[in-house]
Amino acid sequence: MDSYAVGFSRPDRWSQSRPVQTTSTWHAVEAHRPPGELDGEVELAACGAIVQVWGSQRWERVGASRTACAECQSIADRELSRAG
């Protein structure tokens, strides 16, 4: 994989009895097309989370933030280093 799009997940707002605590809202999504073409689509992240793609964001920037999924960071770093 040579590129990743950015996906955003949010806690389930319909489950008030079991609030979800998450700080890893940004995920890596394998981009087989330009990320802009995936904008708004629901995809499966590298870690397995279901996310909505934000085509205007770049994984290279968002993936380095504190709110990025650690598992996605690990997978993307490993795959991008193989491709490079």
Helices and strands as residue ranges (DSSP letters): E 4-8, E 26-30, H 35-38, E 42-44, E 50-53, H 59-62, H 70-83
